[in-house]
Amino acid sequence: MGVREVLHGLEWAWWDERVVGDDGVVLATVKADGTPMTFPEHPVPHPWGHLDAWTGTSVLKLRRSDDWYSVWKFFDGDGAFLNWYVNFETPVLRTIDGVDVNDLQLDIVIAPDGEWRWKDVEHLAPSMSGARITADELLATLDAAADVADLLERGDRWWAPWDDWSLADGTI
């Protein structure tokens, strides 16, 4: 399945992910270590534009249609679980050949013991002033961030059914 990052209505990046689950609510895909990535010409340079491929980790990505975030499960090169990660992004748009998303900079890293921390908060203001994200996207991201923080504080992880999923068996 193709994943396109779309910024200002134009394709910004593209790569393949393997679908490992889709129940109509949660779309589960894997971006494997070594996945080639393409960065078409765009007025705004992509921060990963210098890379040819995703390297160092493999990632299970869990996306729900109306969420302003996806939940990622990182694995090292040997397939060992590293951490969970909340990636704030525009709601996933399913297309005929994949999905469209746009990363909105803010993230949460969740350690294996459940402790969590914000990541990339300092990139929000420059992203807005640089026209990478709009004011409406920023507000939606902050609302989603508050919701996710509340979920984490309550221990309410809708992605918990994927805790035992591994790269080795590819099942939940």
Sequence and secondary structure as in RCSB ss.txt:
>XXXX:A:sequence
MGVREVLHGLEWAWWDERVVGDDGVVLATVKADGTPMTFPEHPVPHPWGHLDAWTGTSVLKLRRSDDWYSVWKFF
DGDGAFLNWYVNFETPVLRTIDGVDVNDLQLDIVIAPDGEWRWKDVEHLAPSMSGARITADELLATLDAAADVAD
LLERGDRWWAPWDDWSLADGTI
>XXXX:A:secstr
 EEEEEETTEEEEEEE EEEEE SSEEEEEE TT BEE    SS  TTTT SB  S EEEEEEETT SEEEEEEE
 TTS EEEEEEEEES  EEETTEEEE EEEEEEEE TTS EEEE GGGHHHHHHTTSS HHHHHHHHHHHHHHHH
HHHHT  TTGGGTT  TTT   
